[in-house]
Protein backbone atom coordinates (compact mmCIF):
# COMPACT_ATOMS: atom_id res chain seq x y z
CA UNK A 1 0.00 0.00 0.00
CA UNK A 2 1.29 3.45 -0.82
CA UNK A 3 1.74 5.93 1.98
CA UNK A 4 -0.92 8.26 0.65
CA UNK A 5 -3.45 5.41 0.64
CA UNK A 6 -3.82 5.35 4.43
CA UNK A 7 -6.99 7.04 5.70
CA UNK A 8 -6.76 9.99 8.04
CA UNK A 9 -7.44 9.18 11.68
CA UNK A 10 -10.82 10.71 12.41
CA UNK A 11 -9.78 14.21 11.46
CA UNK A 12 -13.40 15.33 11.51
CA UNK A 13 -13.93 14.84 15.26
CA UNK A 14 -10.44 14.45 16.69
CA UNK A 15 -11.26 10.99 18.11
CA UNK A 16 -10.05 7.51 17.33
CA UNK A 17 -12.62 4.72 17.50
CA UNK A 18 -11.84 2.00 20.04
CA UNK A 19 -12.66 -1.55 18.92
CA UNK A 20 -15.28 -3.54 20.86
CA UNK A 21 -13.59 -5.31 23.77
CA UNK A 22 -16.34 -7.34 25.46
CA UNK A 23 -16.39 -11.02 24.50
CA UNK A 24 -18.97 -13.74 25.00
CA UNK A 25 -18.23 -17.44 25.23
CA UNK A 26 -19.30 -19.75 22.40
CA UNK A 27 -18.20 -21.44 19.20
CA UNK A 28 -17.01 -18.06 18.00
CA UNK A 29 -16.23 -14.98 20.03
CA UNK A 30 -18.79 -12.22 19.62
CA UNK A 31 -17.40 -8.73 20.29
CA UNK A 32 -19.50 -5.66 20.85
CA UNK A 33 -23.06 -5.05 21.95
CA UNK A 34 -24.76 -5.59 18.59
CA UNK A 35 -26.70 -8.61 17.36
CA UNK A 36 -25.19 -9.65 14.00
CA UNK A 37 -28.33 -11.41 12.80
CA UNK A 38 -30.56 -8.50 13.78
CA UNK A 39 -28.24 -6.09 12.00
CA UNK A 40 -28.24 -8.20 8.86
CA UNK A 41 -32.00 -8.70 8.83
CA UNK A 42 -32.53 -4.97 9.29
CA UNK A 43 -30.27 -4.10 6.37
CA UNK A 44 -32.02 -3.40 3.07
CA UNK A 45 -28.91 -3.13 0.83
CA UNK A 46 -26.12 -5.18 2.42
CA UNK A 47 -22.96 -6.08 0.47
CA UNK A 48 -20.43 -8.81 1.27
CA UNK A 49 -16.73 -7.92 1.04
CA UNK A 50 -14.79 -11.20 1.05
CA UNK A 51 -11.05 -11.25 1.65
CA UNK A 52 -8.09 -13.56 1.74
CA UNK A 53 -9.03 -15.17 5.08
CA UNK A 54 -12.16 -16.49 3.36
CA UNK A 55 -9.84 -18.34 0.99
CA UNK A 56 -7.63 -19.61 3.82
CA UNK A 57 -10.73 -20.94 5.58
CA UNK A 58 -12.07 -22.52 2.35
CA UNK A 59 -15.28 -20.53 2.77
CA UNK A 60 -16.39 -20.56 -0.87
CA UNK A 61 -19.40 -22.84 -0.43
CA UNK A 62 -20.69 -20.99 2.61
CA UNK A 63 -20.12 -17.61 0.97
CA UNK A 64 -22.05 -18.75 -2.10
CA UNK A 65 -24.87 -20.13 0.03
CA UNK A 66 -25.26 -16.89 1.97
CA UNK A 67 -25.15 -14.76 -1.18
CA UNK A 68 -27.86 -16.90 -2.76
CA UNK A 69 -30.13 -17.27 0.27
CA UNK A 70 -30.03 -13.63 1.29
CA UNK A 71 -29.62 -12.15 -2.18
CA UNK A 72 -26.47 -10.23 -1.28
CA UNK A 73 -23.86 -9.22 -3.89
CA UNK A 74 -20.28 -10.15 -3.02
CA UNK A 75 -17.25 -8.03 -3.82
CA UNK A 76 -13.93 -9.84 -3.37
CA UNK A 77 -10.47 -8.55 -2.63
CA UNK A 78 -7.78 -9.25 -5.26
CA UNK A 79 -6.13 -12.01 -3.20
CA UNK A 80 -9.54 -13.65 -2.73
CA UNK A 81 -10.30 -14.01 -6.45
CA UNK A 82 -12.03 -17.32 -7.10
CA UNK A 83 -13.58 -17.70 -3.64
CA UNK A 84 -16.91 -16.98 -5.38
CA UNK A 85 -17.31 -18.08 -9.00
CA UNK A 86 -16.94 -15.02 -11.19
CA UNK A 87 -19.87 -16.07 -13.36
CA UNK A 88 -22.13 -16.36 -10.33
CA UNK A 89 -25.19 -14.05 -10.43
CA UNK A 90 -24.16 -12.42 -7.14
CA UNK A 91 -20.48 -11.88 -7.96
CA UNK A 92 -19.98 -8.11 -7.95
CA UNK A 93 -16.32 -7.60 -8.91
CA UNK A 94 -12.86 -7.12 -7.42
CA UNK A 95 -12.05 -4.26 -5.06
CA UNK A 96 -9.52 -1.56 -6.00
CA UNK A 97 -8.72 -2.96 -9.43
CA UNK A 98 -9.67 -1.43 -12.81
CA UNK A 99 -13.12 0.16 -12.67
CA UNK A 100 -12.60 0.75 -8.95
CA UNK A 101 -14.96 3.72 -8.78
CA UNK A 102 -17.91 1.50 -9.72
CA UNK A 103 -17.07 -0.87 -6.87
CA UNK A 104 -16.73 1.94 -4.32
CA UNK A 105 -20.05 3.39 -5.53
CA UNK A 106 -21.66 0.02 -4.81
CA UNK A 107 -20.19 -0.09 -1.32
CA UNK A 108 -21.10 3.53 -0.66
CA UNK A 109 -24.71 2.72 -1.45
CA UNK A 110 -24.84 -0.20 1.00
CA UNK A 111 -26.37 0.13 4.45
CA UNK A 112 -24.26 -2.72 5.87
CA UNK A 113 -21.00 -4.36 4.78
CA UNK A 114 -20.22 -7.92 5.82
CA UNK A 115 -16.42 -7.94 5.86
CA UNK A 116 -15.80 -11.68 5.58
CA UNK A 117 -12.10 -12.33 6.10
CA UNK A 118 -11.17 -8.99 4.58
CA UNK A 119 -7.75 -7.62 5.47
CA UNK A 120 -7.38 -3.84 4.90
CA UNK A 121 -3.75 -4.42 3.93
CA UNK A 122 -5.14 -5.13 0.45
CA UNK A 123 -6.55 -1.63 0.08
CA UNK A 124 -5.05 0.74 -2.46
CA UNK A 125 -7.64 3.49 -2.05
CA UNK A 126 -8.33 4.91 1.41
CA UNK A 127 -11.39 3.37 3.06
CA UNK A 128 -14.11 6.01 2.47
CA UNK A 129 -17.21 4.15 3.53
CA UNK A 130 -19.15 5.37 6.57
CA UNK A 131 -21.84 2.68 6.72
CA UNK A 132 -21.87 0.01 9.47
CA UNK A 133 -19.51 -2.93 9.04
CA UNK A 134 -20.05 -6.42 10.42
CA UNK A 135 -16.54 -7.85 10.89
CA UNK A 136 -16.25 -11.63 10.36
CA UNK A 137 -12.69 -12.90 10.58
CA UNK A 138 -10.21 -15.17 12.30
CA UNK A 139 -8.82 -12.15 14.16
CA UNK A 140 -10.48 -9.13 15.84
CA UNK A 141 -10.66 -5.83 13.99
CA UNK A 142 -7.81 -4.26 15.93
CA UNK A 143 -6.50 -1.85 13.29
CA UNK A 144 -9.89 -0.11 12.87
CA UNK A 145 -9.29 1.00 9.28
CA UNK A 146 -13.04 0.60 9.24
CA UNK A 147 -15.12 0.74 12.42
CA UNK A 148 -17.18 -2.31 13.42
CA UNK A 149 -19.53 -2.19 16.36
CA UNK A 150 -20.08 -5.95 16.22
CA UNK A 151 -17.51 -8.65 15.37
CA UNK A 152 -17.64 -12.41 14.99
CA UNK A 153 -14.19 -13.94 15.39
CA UNK A 154 -13.52 -17.50 14.36
CA UNK A 155 -13.36 -19.68 11.25
CA UNK A 156 -14.78 -17.61 8.40
CA UNK A 157 -16.46 -20.58 6.71
CA UNK A 158 -18.15 -21.61 9.97
CA UNK A 159 -19.38 -18.06 10.64
CA UNK A 160 -20.79 -17.64 7.14
CA UNK A 161 -22.42 -21.06 7.34
CA UNK A 162 -24.03 -20.16 10.66
CA UNK A 163 -25.37 -16.88 9.31
CA UNK A 164 -26.74 -18.55 6.17
CA UNK A 165 -28.41 -21.22 8.29
CA UNK A 166 -30.10 -18.59 10.45
CA UNK A 167 -31.17 -16.37 7.57
CA UNK A 168 -34.83 -15.60 7.04
CA UNK A 169 -36.40 -12.97 4.88
CA UNK A 170 -36.58 -11.91 1.27
CA UNK A 171 -33.50 -11.53 -0.96
CA UNK A 172 -32.07 -8.05 -0.53
CA UNK A 173 -30.91 -7.60 -4.11
CA UNK A 174 -32.43 -8.90 -7.30
CA UNK A 175 -29.98 -10.76 -9.54
CA UNK A 176 -30.88 -8.36 -12.36
CA UNK A 177 -29.64 -5.44 -10.25
CA UNK A 178 -26.29 -7.15 -9.73
CA UNK A 179 -26.09 -7.95 -13.46
CA UNK A 180 -26.63 -4.25 -14.25
CA UNK A 181 -23.86 -3.37 -11.80
CA UNK A 182 -21.50 -5.86 -13.49
CA UNK A 183 -22.32 -4.33 -16.88
CA UNK A 184 -21.32 -0.90 -15.52
CA UNK A 185 -18.15 -2.39 -14.10
CA UNK A 186 -17.22 -4.03 -17.40
CA UNK A 187 -17.79 -0.77 -19.25
CA UNK A 188 -15.59 0.99 -16.68
CA UNK A 189 -12.58 -1.32 -17.01
CA UNK A 190 -12.85 -1.24 -20.80
CA UNK A 191 -13.01 2.56 -20.89
CA UNK A 192 -10.24 4.19 -22.90
CA UNK A 193 -9.80 1.20 -25.17
CA UNK A 194 -8.73 2.29 -28.69
CA UNK A 195 -9.72 0.19 -31.70
CA UNK A 196 -6.82 -1.00 -33.82
CA UNK A 197 -4.33 -0.80 -30.95
CA UNK A 198 -3.15 -3.36 -28.42
CA UNK A 199 -4.73 -2.10 -25.21
CA UNK A 200 -3.93 -3.41 -21.71
CA UNK A 201 -7.45 -4.85 -21.40
CA UNK A 202 -6.94 -6.68 -24.72
CA UNK A 203 -3.83 -8.39 -23.39
CA UNK A 204 -5.74 -9.76 -20.40
CA UNK A 205 -8.87 -10.87 -22.23
CA UNK A 206 -7.05 -12.39 -25.21
CA UNK A 207 -4.65 -14.31 -22.98
CA UNK A 208 -7.49 -15.51 -20.76
CA UNK A 209 -9.51 -16.71 -23.74
CA UNK A 210 -6.55 -18.75 -24.98
CA UNK A 211 -5.66 -20.23 -21.60
CA UNK A 212 -7.05 -23.34 -19.96
CA UNK A 213 -9.72 -22.85 -17.26
CA UNK A 214 -7.30 -24.58 -14.84
CA UNK A 215 -4.56 -21.99 -15.42
CA UNK A 216 -2.77 -20.41 -12.49
CA UNK A 217 -2.12 -16.73 -13.20
CA UNK A 218 0.44 -14.59 -11.39
CA UNK A 219 0.85 -10.84 -11.67
CA UNK A 220 3.58 -8.39 -10.94
CA UNK A 221 2.95 -4.89 -9.55
CA UNK A 222 1.97 -1.99 -11.76
CA UNK A 223 -0.91 -0.69 -13.81
CA UNK A 224 -1.19 -4.04 -15.57
CA UNK A 225 -1.96 -5.69 -12.21
CA UNK A 226 -4.98 -3.45 -11.68
CA UNK A 227 -6.30 -4.42 -15.10
CA UNK A 228 -5.55 -8.12 -14.69
CA UNK A 229 -7.08 -8.20 -11.22
CA UNK A 230 -10.45 -7.19 -12.67
CA UNK A 231 -10.47 -8.55 -16.22
CA UNK A 232 -8.94 -11.99 -15.64
CA UNK A 233 -11.59 -14.57 -14.74
CA UNK A 234 -10.38 -16.75 -11.87
CA UNK A 235 -11.24 -20.42 -12.27
CA UNK A 236 -10.92 -21.34 -8.58
CA UNK A 237 -9.54 -20.08 -5.27
CA UNK A 238 -5.73 -19.76 -5.26
CA UNK A 239 -5.65 -19.72 -9.07
CA UNK A 240 -4.61 -16.04 -9.08
CA UNK A 241 -1.46 -15.16 -7.15
CA UNK A 242 -0.63 -11.53 -6.43
CA UNK A 243 0.70 -9.41 -3.62
CA UNK A 244 -1.30 -7.04 -1.45
CA UNK A 245 -1.86 -3.49 -2.62
CA UNK A 246 1.01 -2.22 -4.73
CA UNK A 247 3.76 -4.07 -2.88
CA UNK A 248 6.61 -6.36 -3.98
CA UNK A 249 7.41 -5.36 -7.54
CA UNK A 250 9.23 -8.24 -9.20
CA UNK A 251 6.91 -10.88 -7.73
CA UNK A 252 5.25 -12.13 -10.92
CA UNK A 253 7.91 -14.24 -12.62
CA UNK A 254 9.36 -15.97 -9.51
CA UNK A 255 5.78 -16.65 -8.38
CA UNK A 256 5.02 -18.31 -11.69
CA UNK A 257 8.09 -20.55 -11.38
CA UNK A 258 7.11 -21.53 -7.84
CA UNK A 259 3.51 -22.17 -8.90
CA UNK A 260 4.60 -24.51 -11.68
CA UNK A 261 6.98 -26.39 -9.38
CA UNK A 262 4.22 -26.73 -6.79
CA UNK A 263 1.48 -27.66 -9.25
CA UNK A 264 3.10 -29.29 -12.29
CA UNK A 265 -0.36 -30.42 -13.42
CA UNK A 266 -1.56 -26.83 -13.94
CA UNK A 267 -0.66 -24.38 -16.73
CA UNK A 268 0.94 -21.20 -15.36
CA UNK A 269 0.92 -17.72 -16.89
CA UNK A 270 2.64 -14.62 -15.52
CA UNK A 271 1.25 -11.22 -16.50
CA UNK A 272 4.03 -8.72 -15.80
CA UNK A 273 5.00 -5.16 -16.67
CA UNK A 274 8.28 -4.46 -18.42
CA UNK A 275 9.59 -2.75 -15.27
CA UNK A 276 8.94 -5.73 -13.01
CA UNK A 277 10.19 -8.09 -15.69
CA UNK A 278 13.48 -6.20 -15.90
CA UNK A 279 13.99 -6.84 -12.16
CA UNK A 280 13.74 -10.64 -12.38
CA UNK A 281 14.12 -11.55 -16.06
CA UNK A 282 17.23 -13.65 -15.45
CA UNK A 283 15.08 -16.05 -13.40
CA UNK A 284 13.96 -17.31 -16.81
CA UNK A 285 17.26 -19.17 -16.96
CA UNK A 286 16.19 -21.11 -13.87
CA UNK A 287 12.84 -21.94 -15.46
CA UNK A 288 14.59 -23.03 -18.66
CA UNK A 289 17.07 -25.25 -16.81
CA UNK A 290 14.17 -26.89 -14.99
CA UNK A 291 12.20 -27.35 -18.21
CA UNK A 292 9.19 -25.42 -16.89
CA UNK A 293 6.73 -24.40 -19.62
CA UNK A 294 5.58 -21.18 -17.91
CA UNK A 295 4.28 -18.41 -20.14
CA UNK A 296 5.32 -14.83 -19.37
CA UNK A 297 3.29 -12.09 -21.03
CA UNK A 298 5.04 -8.73 -20.72
CA UNK A 299 3.01 -5.52 -20.96
CA UNK A 300 5.69 -3.50 -22.76
CA UNK A 301 5.07 0.24 -22.75
CA UNK A 302 8.61 1.45 -22.09
CA UNK A 303 7.86 3.11 -18.77
CA UNK A 304 7.18 2.67 -15.08
CA UNK A 305 3.58 3.60 -15.67
CA UNK A 306 2.26 3.81 -12.10
CA UNK A 307 5.04 6.23 -11.12
CA UNK A 308 4.72 8.21 -14.32
CA UNK A 309 0.97 8.68 -13.85
CA UNK A 310 1.57 9.86 -10.29
CA UNK A 311 4.16 12.35 -11.49
CA UNK A 312 1.73 13.71 -14.06
CA UNK A 313 -1.02 13.96 -11.45
CA UNK A 314 1.30 16.15 -9.35
CA UNK A 315 2.15 18.32 -12.33
CA UNK A 316 5.66 16.99 -12.94
CA UNK A 317 7.09 15.81 -16.26
CA UNK A 318 8.16 12.14 -16.42
CA UNK A 319 11.47 11.71 -14.62
CA UNK A 320 13.37 8.46 -14.22
CA UNK A 321 10.46 6.41 -15.50
CA UNK A 322 11.29 5.75 -19.14
CA UNK A 323 12.86 2.49 -20.18
CA UNK A 324 12.97 0.43 -23.32
CA UNK A 325 15.23 -0.66 -26.13
CA UNK A 326 15.40 -4.27 -24.90
CA UNK A 327 14.56 -6.90 -27.48
CA UNK A 328 12.58 -9.22 -25.22
CA UNK A 329 12.26 -12.14 -27.67
CA UNK A 330 16.02 -12.03 -28.22
CA UNK A 331 16.58 -11.90 -24.45
CA UNK A 332 14.27 -14.88 -24.05
CA UNK A 333 16.23 -16.90 -26.60
CA UNK A 334 19.49 -16.00 -24.88
CA UNK A 335 18.09 -17.39 -21.63
CA UNK A 336 16.95 -20.66 -23.19
CA UNK A 337 13.32 -19.69 -23.75
CA UNK A 338 11.04 -19.13 -26.72
CA UNK A 339 10.17 -15.52 -27.49
CA UNK A 340 7.63 -13.72 -29.65
CA UNK A 341 6.47 -10.13 -30.10
CA UNK A 342 2.93 -8.84 -30.68
CA UNK A 343 1.76 -5.26 -31.20
CA UNK A 344 -1.83 -5.80 -32.36
CA UNK A 345 -4.72 -7.85 -30.97
CA UNK A 346 -4.52 -10.20 -33.96
CA UNK A 347 -0.79 -10.73 -33.47
CA UNK A 348 -1.32 -11.46 -29.78
CA UNK A 349 -4.08 -13.95 -30.55
CA UNK A 350 -1.65 -15.75 -32.86
CA UNK A 351 1.15 -15.64 -30.27
CA UNK A 352 -0.96 -17.27 -27.55
CA UNK A 353 -3.06 -19.54 -29.78
CA UNK A 354 -1.46 -22.75 -28.48
CA UNK A 355 -1.39 -21.92 -24.76
CA UNK A 356 -3.72 -24.83 -24.08
CA UNK A 357 -1.18 -27.22 -25.58
CA UNK A 358 1.91 -25.97 -23.75
CA UNK A 359 1.63 -28.39 -20.81
CA UNK A 360 3.97 -30.77 -22.64
CA UNK A 361 6.47 -28.06 -23.66
CA UNK A 362 9.92 -27.95 -22.10
CA UNK A 363 10.82 -24.28 -22.60
CA UNK A 364 9.29 -21.15 -21.13
CA UNK A 365 7.60 -18.73 -23.50
CA UNK A 366 8.00 -14.95 -23.33
CA UNK A 367 5.43 -12.82 -25.16
CA UNK A 368 6.36 -9.18 -25.59
CA UNK A 369 2.98 -7.43 -25.85
CA UNK A 370 3.72 -3.91 -27.06
CA UNK A 371 0.76 -2.04 -25.64
CA UNK A 372 -0.58 1.47 -26.06
CA UNK A 373 -0.70 2.68 -22.42
CA UNK A 374 -3.28 5.42 -23.08
CA UNK A 375 -6.02 3.27 -21.55
CA UNK A 376 -4.23 3.46 -18.20
CA UNK A 377 -4.66 7.25 -18.11
CA UNK A 378 -8.42 6.85 -18.40
CA UNK A 379 -8.52 4.08 -15.80
CA UNK A 380 -6.23 5.42 -13.10
C-alpha positions in Angstrom: 0.0 0.0 0.0 1.3 3.4 -0.8 1.7 5.9 2.0 -0.9 8.3 0.6 -3.5 5.4 0.6 -3.8 5.4 4.4 -7.0 7.0 5.7 -6.8 10.0 8.0 -7.4 9.2 11.7 -10.8 10.7 12.4 -9.8 14.2 11.5 -13.4 15.3 11.5 -13.9 14.8 15.3 -10.4 14.4 16.7 -11.3 11.0 18.1 -10.1 7.5 17.3 -12.6 4.7 17.5 -11.8 2.0 20.0 -12.7 -1.6 18.9 -15.3 -3.5 20.9 -13.6 -5.3 23.8 -16.3 -7.3 25.5 -16.4 -11.0 24.5 -19.0 -13.7 25.0 -18.2 -17.4 25.2 -19.3 -19.8 22.4 -18.2 -21.4 19.2 -17.0 -18.1 18.0 -16.2 -15.0 20.0 -18.8 -12.2 19.6 -17.4 -8.7 20.3 -19.5 -5.7 20.8 -23.1 -5.0 21.9 -24.8 -5.6 18.6 -26.7 -8.6 17.4 -25.2 -9.7 14.0 -28.3 -11.4 12.8 -30.6 -8.5 13.8 -28.2 -6.1 12.0 -28.2 -8.2 8.9 -32.0 -8.7 8.8 -32.5 -5.0 9.3 -30.3 -4.1 6.4 -32.0 -3.4 3.1 -28.9 -3.1 0.8 -26.1 -5.2 2.4 -23.0 -6.1 0.5 -20.4 -8.8 1.3 -16.7 -7.9 1.0 -14.8 -11.2 1.0 -11.1 -11.2 1.6 -8.1 -13.6 1.7 -9.0 -15.2 5.1 -12.2 -16.5 3.4 -9.8 -18.3 1.0 -7.6 -19.6 3.8 -10.7 -20.9 5.6 -12.1 -22.5 2.4 -15.3 -20.5 2.8 -16.4 -20.6 -0.9 -19.4 -22.8 -0.4 -20.7 -21.0 2.6 -20.1 -17.6 1.0 -22.0 -18.7 -2.1 -24.9 -20.1 0.0 -25.3 -16.9 2.0 -25.2 -14.8 -1.2 -27.9 -16.9 -2.8 -30.1 -17.3 0.3 -30.0 -13.6 1.3 -29.6 -12.2 -2.2 -26.5 -10.2 -1.3 -23.9 -9.2 -3.9 -20.3 -10.2 -3.0 -17.2 -8.0 -3.8 -13.9 -9.8 -3.4 -10.5 -8.5 -2.6 -7.8 -9.3 -5.3 -6.1 -12.0 -3.2 -9.5 -13.7 -2.7 -10.3 -14.0 -6.5 -12.0 -17.3 -7.1 -13.6 -17.7 -3.6 -16.9 -17.0 -5.4 -17.3 -18.1 -9.0 -16.9 -15.0 -11.2 -19.9 -16.1 -13.4 -22.1 -16.4 -10.3 -25.2 -14.1 -10.4 -24.2 -12.4 -7.1 -20.5 -11.9 -8.0 -20.0 -8.1 -8.0 -16.3 -7.6 -8.9 -12.9 -7.1 -7.4 -12.1 -4.3 -5.1 -9.5 -1.6 -6.0 -8.7 -3.0 -9.4 -9.7 -1.4 -12.8 -13.1 0.2 -12.7 -12.6 0.7 -9.0 -15.0 3.7 -8.8 -17.9 1.5 -9.7 -17.1 -0.9 -6.9 -16.7 1.9 -4.3 -20.0 3.4 -5.5 -21.7 0.0 -4.8 -20.2 -0.1 -1.3 -21.1 3.5 -0.7 -24.7 2.7 -1.5 -24.8 -0.2 1.0 -26.4 0.1 4.4 -24.3 -2.7 5.9 -21.0 -4.4 4.8 -20.2 -7.9 5.8 -16.4 -7.9 5.9 -15.8 -11.7 5.6 -12.1 -12.3 6.1 -11.2 -9.0 4.6 -7.7 -7.6 5.5 -7.4 -3.8 4.9 -3.7 -4.4 3.9 -5.1 -5.1 0.5 -6.6 -1.6 0.1 -5.0 0.7 -2.5 -7.6 3.5 -2.1 -8.3 4.9 1.4 -11.4 3.4 3.1 -14.1 6.0 2.5 -17.2 4.1 3.5 -19.2 5.4 6.6 -21.8 2.7 6.7 -21.9 0.0 9.5 -19.5 -2.9 9.0 -20.0 -6.4 10.4 -16.5 -7.8 10.9 -16.2 -11.6 10.4 -12.7 -12.9 10.6 -10.2 -15.2 12.3 -8.8 -12.2 14.2 -10.5 -9.1 15.8 -10.7 -5.8 14.0 -7.8 -4.3 15.9 -6.5 -1.9 13.3 -9.9 -0.1 12.9 -9.3 1.0 9.3 -13.0 0.6 9.2 -15.1 0.7 12.4 -17.2 -2.3 13.4 -19.5 -2.2 16.4 -20.1 -6.0 16.2 -17.5 -8.6 15.4 -17.6 -12.4 15.0 -14.2 -13.9 15.4 -13.5 -17.5 14.4 -13.4 -19.7 11.2 -14.8 -17.6 8.4 -16.5 -20.6 6.7 -18.1 -21.6 10.0 -19.4 -18.1 10.6 -20.8 -17.6 7.1 -22.4 -21.1 7.3 -24.0 -20.2 10.7 -25.4 -16.9 9.3 -26.7 -18.6 6.2 -28.4 -21.2 8.3 -30.1 -18.6 10.5 -31.2 -16.4 7.6 -34.8 -15.6 7.0 -36.4 -13.0 4.9 -36.6 -11.9 1.3 -33.5 -11.5 -1.0 -32.1 -8.1 -0.5 -30.9 -7.6 -4.1 -32.4 -8.9 -7.3 -30.0 -10.8 -9.5 -30.9 -8.4 -12.4 -29.6 -5.4 -10.2 -26.3 -7.1 -9.7 -26.1 -7.9 -13.5 -26.6 -4.3 -14.2 -23.9 -3.4 -11.8 -21.5 -5.9 -13.5 -22.3 -4.3 -16.9 -21.3 -0.9 -15.5 -18.2 -2.4 -14.1 -17.2 -4.0 -17.4 -17.8 -0.8 -19.3 -15.6 1.0 -16.7 -12.6 -1.3 -17.0 -12.8 -1.2 -20.8 -13.0 2.6 -20.9 -10.2 4.2 -22.9 -9.8 1.2 -25.2 -8.7 2.3 -28.7 -9.7 0.2 -31.7 -6.8 -1.0 -33.8 -4.3 -0.8 -31.0 -3.2 -3.4 -28.4 -4.7 -2.1 -25.2 -3.9 -3.4 -21.7 -7.4 -4.9 -21.4 -6.9 -6.7 -24.7 -3.8 -8.4 -23.4 -5.7 -9.8 -20.4 -8.9 -10.9 -22.2 -7.1 -12.4 -25.2 -4.7 -14.3 -23.0 -7.5 -15.5 -20.8 -9.5 -16.7 -23.7 -6.5 -18.7 -25.0 -5.7 -20.2 -21.6 -7.1 -23.3 -20.0 -9.7 -22.9 -17.3 -7.3 -24.6 -14.8 -4.6 -22.0 -15.4 -2.8 -20.4 -12.5 -2.1 -16.7 -13.2 0.4 -14.6 -11.4 0.8 -10.8 -11.7 3.6 -8.4 -10.9 2.9 -4.9 -9.5 2.0 -2.0 -11.8 -0.9 -0.7 -13.8 -1.2 -4.0 -15.6 -2.0 -5.7 -12.2 -5.0 -3.5 -11.7 -6.3 -4.4 -15.1 -5.5 -8.1 -14.7 -7.1 -8.2 -11.2 -10.4 -7.2 -12.7 -10.5 -8.5 -16.2 -8.9 -12.0 -15.6 -11.6 -14.6 -14.7 -10.4 -16.8 -11.9 -11.2 -20.4 -12.3 -10.9 -21.3 -8.6 -9.5 -20.1 -5.3 -5.7 -19.8 -5.3 -5.7 -19.7 -9.1 -4.6 -16.0 -9.1 -1.5 -15.2 -7.2 -0.6 -11.5 -6.4 0.7 -9.4 -3.6 -1.3 -7.0 -1.5 -1.9 -3.5 -2.6 1.0 -2.2 -4.7 3.8 -4.1 -2.9 6.6 -6.4 -4.0 7.4 -5.4 -7.5 9.2 -8.2 -9.2 6.9 -10.9 -7.7 5.2 -12.1 -10.9 7.9 -14.2 -12.6 9.4 -16.0 -9.5 5.8 -16.7 -8.4 5.0 -18.3 -11.7 8.1 -20.5 -11.4 7.1 -21.5 -7.8 3.5 -22.2 -8.9 4.6 -24.5 -11.7 7.0 -26.4 -9.4 4.2 -26.7 -6.8 1.5 -27.7 -9.3 3.1 -29.3 -12.3 -0.4 -30.4 -13.4 -1.6 -26.8 -13.9 -0.7 -24.4 -16.7 0.9 -21.2 -15.4 0.9 -17.7 -16.9 2.6 -14.6 -15.5 1.3 -11.2 -16.5 4.0 -8.7 -15.8 5.0 -5.2 -16.7 8.3 -4.5 -18.4 9.6 -2.8 -15.3 8.9 -5.7 -13.0 10.2 -8.1 -15.7 13.5 -6.2 -15.9 14.0 -6.8 -12.2 13.7 -10.6 -12.4 14.1 -11.6 -16.1 17.2 -13.6 -15.5 15.1 -16.1 -13.4 14.0 -17.3 -16.8 17.3 -19.2 -17.0 16.2 -21.1 -13.9 12.8 -21.9 -15.5 14.6 -23.0 -18.7 17.1 -25.2 -16.8 14.2 -26.9 -15.0 12.2 -27.4 -18.2 9.2 -25.4 -16.9 6.7 -24.4 -19.6 5.6 -21.2 -17.9 4.3 -18.4 -20.1 5.3 -14.8 -19.4 3.3 -12.1 -21.0 5.0 -8.7 -20.7 3.0 -5.5 -21.0 5.7 -3.5 -22.8 5.1 0.2 -22.8 8.6 1.5 -22.1 7.9 3.1 -18.8 7.2 2.7 -15.1 3.6 3.6 -15.7 2.3 3.8 -12.1 5.0 6.2 -11.1 4.7 8.2 -14.3 1.0 8.7 -13.9 1.6 9.9 -10.3 4.2 12.4 -11.5 1.7 13.7 -14.1 -1.0 14.0 -11.4 1.3 16.1 -9.3 2.2 18.3 -12.3 5.7 17.0 -12.9 7.1 15.8 -16.3 8.2 12.1 -16.4 11.5 11.7 -14.6 13.4 8.5 -14.2 10.5 6.4 -15.5 11.3 5.8 -19.1 12.9 2.5 -20.2 13.0 0.4 -23.3 15.2 -0.7 -26.1 15.4 -4.3 -24.9 14.6 -6.9 -27.5 12.6 -9.2 -25.2 12.3 -12.1 -27.7 16.0 -12.0 -28.2 16.6 -11.9 -24.5 14.3 -14.9 -24.0 16.2 -16.9 -26.6 19.5 -16.0 -24.9 18.1 -17.4 -21.6 17.0 -20.7 -23.2 13.3 -19.7 -23.8 11.0 -19.1 -26.7 10.2 -15.5 -27.5 7.6 -13.7 -29.6 6.5 -10.1 -30.1 2.9 -8.8 -30.7 1.8 -5.3 -31.2 -1.8 -5.8 -32.4 -4.7 -7.9 -31.0 -4.5 -10.2 -34.0 -0.8 -10.7 -33.5 -1.3 -11.5 -29.8 -4.1 -14.0 -30.6 -1.6 -15.7 -32.9 1.1 -15.6 -30.3 -1.0 -17.3 -27.6 -3.1 -19.5 -29.8 -1.5 -22.7 -28.5 -1.4 -21.9 -24.8 -3.7 -24.8 -24.1 -1.2 -27.2 -25.6 1.9 -26.0 -23.7 1.6 -28.4 -20.8 4.0 -30.8 -22.6 6.5 -28.1 -23.7 9.9 -28.0 -22.1 10.8 -24.3 -22.6 9.3 -21.1 -21.1 7.6 -18.7 -23.5 8.0 -15.0 -23.3 5.4 -12.8 -25.2 6.4 -9.2 -25.6 3.0 -7.4 -25.9 3.7 -3.9 -27.1 0.8 -2.0 -25.6 -0.6 1.5 -26.1 -0.7 2.7 -22.4 -3.3 5.4 -23.1 -6.0 3.3 -21.5 -4.2 3.5 -18.2 -4.7 7.2 -18.1 -8.4 6.9 -18.4 -8.5 4.1 -15.8 -6.2 5.4 -13.1 
